[in-house]
Every structure is written in structure tokens, then in C-alpha cells.
Amino acid sequence: MAQLIVRNVPQDVKDRLKAIAERHGISMEAEVRAILERASQASESEAVGLGTTISARFAQIGLEEPIGEMRHGPARFATFADDSKGNESP
């Protein structure tokens, strides 16, 4: 089997890995191997954007226009021009 050395792992990451391994009843080394194995088996096709996922779902009901992905900043609260209760939006 091959060996892999990972340097400069932050102490808090190492501590969390050790705690996870203890909860699973295995060594930290075995836990890291399991994490790496799962990560290496994930296919790139699983990593699709929200717009792609929504388009695929709505395509079944006739959506033909593309839905673009928003990557220009963090989520924002919705604002409304008229609140029927007179409350302000956040």
C-alpha cells in the first residue's frame, strides 16, 4: 500500500479527527483513510450547481429556458415594496 504524509495540519483539525475516530471506535489513521477513500470515490457528476439541479427537475414539466447560477455574493434578505401589516422587512 502507498503512504501519504500530510504536513501542516492545524491542531484543531487533528483534534476533531481524533474525536471522530474515537466515536467510530477506530484509530485516527483508519478514520483518515476512510475519509480519503470516500472523497476519492465521489464522482464529479455529483457536484452540480443549484441551477443545474433545478433545471433538471423542471425539465420534466416543460421548462426550456436555462436557469443561471448566482455566484456573485452572499444570500440577502428579500425586500418587499409593500408589507400589508406595516412591518418593515429585515
DOTILO-598214 format. One record per residue (C-alpha): residue number from 1; residue in one letter; x, y, z. Coordinates in steps of 0.2 Angstrom, whole numbers. Each point is the difference from the previous one (the first is absolute). Layout:
REM residues N
@seq=NUM | type=A | east=X | north=Y | up=Z
...
This chain:
REM residues 90
@seq=1 | type=M | east=0 | north=0 | up=0
@seq=2 | type=A | east=5 | north=18 | up=-3
@seq=3 | type=Q | east=4 | north=12 | up=14
@seq=4 | type=L | east=-5 | north=18 | up=0
@seq=5 | type=I | east=7 | north=14 | up=12
@seq=6 | type=V | east=-10 | north=15 | up=3
@seq=7 | type=R | east=9 | north=15 | up=8
@seq=8 | type=N | east=-6 | north=15 | up=8
@seq=9 | type=V | east=-16 | north=-6 | up=6
@seq=10 | type=P | east=-8 | north=12 | up=13
@seq=11 | type=Q | east=0 | north=-7 | up=17
@seq=12 | type=D | east=-19 | north=3 | up=2
@seq=13 | type=V | east=-3 | north=-11 | up=-16
@seq=14 | type=K | east=11 | north=-14 | up=7
@seq=15 | type=D | east=-10 | north=1 | up=16
@seq=16 | type=R | east=-17 | north=-1 | up=-9
@seq=17 | type=L | east=6 | north=-15 | up=-10
@seq=18 | type=K | east=6 | north=-9 | up=15
@seq=19 | type=A | east=-17 | north=3 | up=9
@seq=20 | type=I | east=-9 | north=-6 | up=-16
@seq=21 | type=A | east=11 | north=-15 | up=0
@seq=22 | type=E | east=-3 | north=-4 | up=18
@seq=23 | type=R | east=-19 | north=1 | up=-2
@seq=24 | type=H | east=1 | north=-12 | up=-15
@seq=25 | type=G | east=11 | north=-12 | up=11
@seq=26 | type=I | east=15 | north=1 | up=-12
@seq=27 | type=S | east=17 | north=8 | up=-1
@seq=28 | type=M | east=2 | north=17 | up=-7
@seq=29 | type=E | east=11 | north=-7 | up=-14
@seq=30 | type=A | east=-15 | north=-12 | up=-4
@seq=31 | type=E | east=-12 | north=15 | up=1
@seq=32 | type=V | east=11 | north=10 | up=-12
@seq=33 | type=R | east=1 | north=-14 | up=-12
@seq=34 | type=A | east=-19 | north=-2 | up=0
@seq=35 | type=I | east=-2 | north=18 | up=-4
@seq=36 | type=L | east=12 | north=0 | up=-14
@seq=37 | type=E | east=-7 | north=-15 | up=-7
@seq=38 | type=R | east=-18 | north=7 | up=0
@seq=39 | type=A | east=6 | north=17 | up=-7
@seq=40 | type=S | east=10 | north=-9 | up=-14
@seq=41 | type=Q | east=-16 | north=-10 | up=-5
@seq=42 | type=A | east=-11 | north=15 | up=-2
@seq=43 | type=S | east=-3 | north=3 | up=-18
@seq=44 | type=E | east=1 | north=17 | up=-7
@seq=45 | type=S | east=-17 | north=-2 | up=-7
@seq=46 | type=E | east=-7 | north=1 | up=18
@seq=47 | type=A | east=7 | north=17 | up=2
@seq=48 | type=V | east=-13 | north=10 | up=-10
@seq=49 | type=G | east=-6 | north=18 | up=3
@seq=50 | type=L | east=-17 | north=5 | up=6
@seq=51 | type=G | east=-6 | north=7 | up=-17
@seq=52 | type=T | east=5 | north=-16 | up=-8
@seq=53 | type=T | east=-10 | north=-10 | up=12
@seq=54 | type=I | east=-15 | north=11 | up=-1
@seq=55 | type=S | east=0 | north=0 | up=-19
@seq=56 | type=A | east=1 | north=-19 | up=0
@seq=57 | type=R | east=-15 | north=-2 | up=11
@seq=58 | type=F | east=-10 | north=13 | up=-9
@seq=59 | type=A | east=5 | north=-7 | up=-17
@seq=60 | type=Q | east=-12 | north=-14 | up=3
@seq=61 | type=I | east=-15 | north=12 | up=0
@seq=62 | type=G | east=5 | north=10 | up=-15
@seq=63 | type=L | east=13 | north=13 | up=5
@seq=64 | type=E | east=10 | north=4 | up=-15
@seq=65 | type=E | east=9 | north=16 | up=6
@seq=66 | type=P | east=17 | north=-2 | up=9
@seq=67 | type=I | east=1 | north=5 | up=19
@seq=68 | type=G | east=16 | north=9 | up=3
@seq=69 | type=E | east=10 | north=-3 | up=16
@seq=70 | type=M | east=2 | north=15 | up=12
@seq=71 | type=R | east=19 | north=1 | up=5
@seq=72 | type=H | east=1 | north=19 | up=3
@seq=73 | type=G | east=-1 | north=1 | up=19
@seq=74 | type=P | east=-8 | north=-6 | up=16
@seq=75 | type=A | east=-19 | north=-3 | up=2
@seq=76 | type=R | east=-10 | north=16 | up=4
@seq=77 | type=F | east=-17 | north=2 | up=9
@seq=78 | type=A | east=-14 | north=3 | up=-12
@seq=79 | type=T | east=-8 | north=18 | up=0
@seq=80 | type=F | east=-17 | north=4 | up=-4
@seq=81 | type=A | east=-7 | north=16 | up=-6
@seq=82 | type=D | east=-16 | north=-1 | up=10
@seq=83 | type=D | east=-3 | north=-10 | up=16
@seq=84 | type=S | east=-18 | north=-2 | up=4
@seq=85 | type=K | east=3 | north=0 | up=19
@seq=86 | type=G | east=10 | north=15 | up=-1
@seq=87 | type=N | east=16 | north=-9 | up=6
@seq=88 | type=E | east=16 | north=4 | up=-7
@seq=89 | type=S | east=10 | north=-14 | up=-8
@seq=90 | type=P | east=16 | north=-5 | up=8
